[in-house]
Amino acid sequence: LKYWGGSEQIIAKTLGLLSDLSGGYSCVRKLVKLDEVQFMLTHHTAEHFPFLGIAGVGAAEMRCRSMLYTALGRLLMVDLGEDEDRFLAFMMPLTAAFESIIGLLSGPDSTMYNSEDAKKTLIGLARDLRGLAFAFSTKTTYMMLFDWIYPVYMKVLLRGIEVWFSEPALTTPVLKLTAELAQNRNQRLHFDVSSPNGILLFRELSNIICAYGSRILTIDVNKKQMYAMKLKGISLCFSILKAALCGNYANFGVFRLYGDEALDNALNMFVKLLLSIPQSDLLDYPKLSQTYYVLLERLAQDHMPFLASLQPDATLYILCSISEGLTALETHRNRNTW
């Protein structure tokens, strides 16, 4: 990792092994005692591991960062407990990276858009945090991460979506991070009754869905680029909303009670994004269709008044998608039978 940071193949294989070892109960406890592992936990910077930098680092190498931070997150959790000082010390390199681009946020879009370093830094941060969010499967560690990222750094992610909405190299990792933060894995998002965190989290998720959706609908792309430029991001927005609605950590009645439009905005954006997808494309891309149908099922279970209030064109689209989905499923079963 230190001396062959420019080789994506070596990095991927090395991190794959480290990730596998850190996933075992006994292995991770033996690993964390090694001096080399302790060094990694306290020196995960570009100075020591060049592929964590931005100068001369390609997209392939940057994709490996999530794997590294998943392993580091698991190793950190072994002896972390509720030690917030140790957690904040571990997060210092990421904190410094965020602070380095916050100054650009107050400037005009053109200034930030033209900053290649800011964009690559944000891409790297999104990948790093996605790895940590996946590793932090307990309530204690997840809340440490949430308290660290909310509200300041969530605004940085939102601003990145607003500025670089047409660049999948940035939107994809940011949306994947958002989808991971929305996942209530192992009941890590089981908040106390008096805690507003579930509401606050959903509001941020809604903001990102709406910021991306409202902007991506304004661009036209050709058929060959449709999935990469548009449908993949829409699919991720569906994943975020699906995880939020299925997570059972936000009391949605509170939104309407206090006039908060976060839920309505997210649901209305879902419909707008859905209607922008050609009916044929919905079934052509498995990830998109799978996420859509699970999300639609959840809406039918808990948000039927919303579905009942849709305009005729939206209702017809949904009914046709259900019919087409059933037909495709039946065709698939018949083929398997033969």
N, C-alpha and C positions, 0 to 999 in steps of 0.2 A: 504493500500500500504506500510505503514511503518512497521507495526507489523506482518502482515501475508504475507510477501514477498515471502515465500517459497511455498505458495499455489497457484498453477496456476489457479485453479477454481475461487478463490476469486479475484485474480488480474484481470483475464479476465472479470469477471462480473463487477467489480468496474470500470475498464477502459472503458468497453462498455457503462456504464452509463455516465461517464465523457465525452466520445466522443459524445454521443447523445446530451448531454446538451450543449456542446461547438459548436455543429453544428447549433444551432438556433440563429437567429439574436438578439433577445432580451435577451435570456438566457445567451449568452456568455458575454454580457455587464454587466449583474448582477453578474455573476460568477467572473469576473475579479476584482471586488471590494472587494471580500472576502479576509481576511488576509491569510487564508489557501491556496488559489490559488496563491497569491503573493509569499508565501513561496515556493510553488512548482516551480514557475518561476525562483526563485533565488537559489534554493537548490536542483536541480535535479541531485543528485549524489548518489553513492552507500552508502555513509555514512548515508544518511537520508532515502534512499529507496533501501534496500539490493538487490532487483531483478535487479537493474541497474549495479551490480557488475559482477564479473566473477567467484569468488571463491564459489563453491558449488551451482551454479545456473545452472539449466538444460535448455535444448533446448526449452522446452515448455514455461518456464518463459521468455526466451529471445525473443520469438515470440511476446510477449505482448508489447515490447518496442516501436514498430511502432505505436501502438494505443495510447500509452501515449504521444509520441511526436507529433502526429497529433493533439491531444487535446491541448497540450502546445503551438504548433504553432498557432492554432486558437486564443488562449487566448492572446498570445504575440502580434498578429496582431492588436488587438483592439485599443491600444494606441501607437503602434510603429511608425506609420508615416514613416519618413525617418531618424529616429534616429539611425545612424549606431553604435554609442557608446553603446546604450542599447542593440542592436542586438549582438554586439561582447561580451558584458558582459554575455548575455544569453548563448552564444556559448562556454564560457570558459571551462566548463567541457568536452565538446567534443574536443575542441582544445587541452586540456591537454592529453586526451586519444590518439589523433593522434600523438602528439609529443612524447609520450612514446614509440611508435613503429617505429617511423621514423629512429631511430638509428640502427635498425636491417636491414633496407633496403640496406645499403651499404655492408652488410656481404654476405657470400655465401648462396645459397638457402637452404643448409642443416641446417644452423644455424637458419634461420627463420622458416623453416618447423618444426623443433623440438620444437619450442617455442609455447606451448599450450596457454599460456597467450596472446601472440600476436594474435594468431588466434581467440580466443574468444573475445578479445577486438575489433578486426576488424569486426567480425560478429555483435557484439552489435552496433558498430558505423554505420554499413550499415543499420541496422534496425531503429536506431534513425533517421538517415538522410532521410530515405525513408518516415518516418512519417512527418518530417518537409517539405520535398519536396512536399508531397501531400497537406499539409495544406497551403503552400505558393502559393496561386492561383492568386496573383496579380503580375504585372511586377516588382514593387518596391521590394517586399519581396523576390521574386525569384532571382532577381539580387543581392540582399545582400547575399543570400546563394551561388549563383554562384561565386561571387567575393571572398567569403570565401573559397570555396572548390577548386577553380581553381587558379593555376595549381598544387600546392604542394600536396594537399590531394587527388586529382584525380590520381596522380602518385602512392600514397599509395594503392588506390583501385586496380589500374592496377597491381601493384607488388603482391598484394594478390592473384589476379587471376592467375598470372604467377606461383606462388609458390604452391598454393593449388588448382590447376585446377581440380584435381580428387576428391575433397571433396565437395559434394553438400551442406553440412552444411554451407560452406562459399560462394561458388560460387552463390548459389541461392539468398541469400539476397543482394549480391553485384550486381548481374545482375538485380534484381528487382529494386534496387535503381537507377541503370543506366537507366532502362526503364522509371522510373518515372521522372528522370531529362530530358528525351527526350520528354516528353509529353508537347505539347503546349496548355495546358488547359487554357481556358478563355483568349487566346491570350497573355499569360504571357511572351512568347518568341518573342514578336513583337519588334525586335531591330530597332534602327535607321539605315538609309541607310548607313551611314559611319561607323557603328559599326562592328567590326570583330567578335563579340561574337558568332554569329550563326555558323560561320566557325570554330571557336575554339571549340565550343561545339561538333559539328559533328566530328571533328578530334579526340576528346577524345572518343566519342562513337565508332568510327571506330577502334581505338586502342584496346578498351576492347573487341569488337566483334572478332577481329583478334587474340588477345592474347588467348582468351578462345578457339576459334574455332580451331586454329592451334594445340593446345595441346590436346584438347579432342578427336581429330581425331586419335591420336596416341595410345589410350588405347582401349583394347578389353574388352567387358563386356558380360555376359551371358544374355539370353532372359529375365529372371526374373528381372534383375537389369537394363535393357536397359532404361526404362523411367526415373527412379530416378537418375541414374548415367550419362546419356547422353542426352536423348531426351528432358527432362525438361529444361536443360541448352540451348540446341539448340533452343527450342521454345522461350525462353526468348531473345536469340540473334535475332530471327526473329521479336519479339515484339519491340526491341530497334530500329532495322533498319526500321521497319514499321513506328514507331512514328517519326523517324528522316526524313523519306522521305515524310511523310504526314504533317509535322509540318510547312512547308513553312517559315522556319527561316534561311535556308542556300541557298545561290545562288550556285548551283552545277556547273554552267558554270565556276565559278572562279577556281575550282579545276583543271580542264583541262587547263585553260588559263595559270596558273602559274606552271603547272607540279606537282601539289599536288596529290598524289596517294591515299588519304584517301577514296574517293568515290569508286574508282576502287577496292581497297583492300577490302572494306566492301562488295561490290557486288560479287566479286570473291569468298570471303569466304562464302557468302550465298549459292552459287552454290555448293561449296565443301561440306558444311554441309548438303545441301539438298540431294546430291547424296549418302551420307553416311547413309541415312534413308531408310530402306526397304519400298518398295512401300505400303505394307499392313499396316505398322505401321502408315503411314501418316494419314489414316482415322480412325485408332483404337483409337487415342487420340484426343478428340474434341478440346482441347485448342491448340494443335499443328496444326491441320488442319485448324482451323479458322484463326489463325495468318498467316499461310502460304498463304492461298487463298487471304486474304486482301492485303498482301505484294505483291503477284504476280500480283494482279489487278493494284496496284500502279506502279509497274515496267512496265506493259503493257501500262499504260497511259503516263508516263513521261520518261521512259528509254528503249524504244523499240530498239534503236540501240544496246544496251547492250544485250538484249535478242536475237536479230538477229545474234549476233556475237558468240553465244554459240556453243560449240562442239556438234556434232550429238547426242551423248549419253545424254547430258544434255537437249537438245531440246526434245528428245524422252521421257525422264523422265517427263518433265513438261507437254507435251501433254497427256501422259498416266494419269498423276495425275488429269488433267482437266476432262478427260473422266471418270475416276473412280469416281471423285467427283460428276459429273452430274448423273451418274448411281445411286450412293448412295442417292443423293437428290431425284431422281425420285422414288426410292424404298421407301424412307421415306414418301413421299407424298401419294403413293399408299396404304401404311399401314394405314395412317391416314384416308384416304377415306373409307377404309373398316371398 
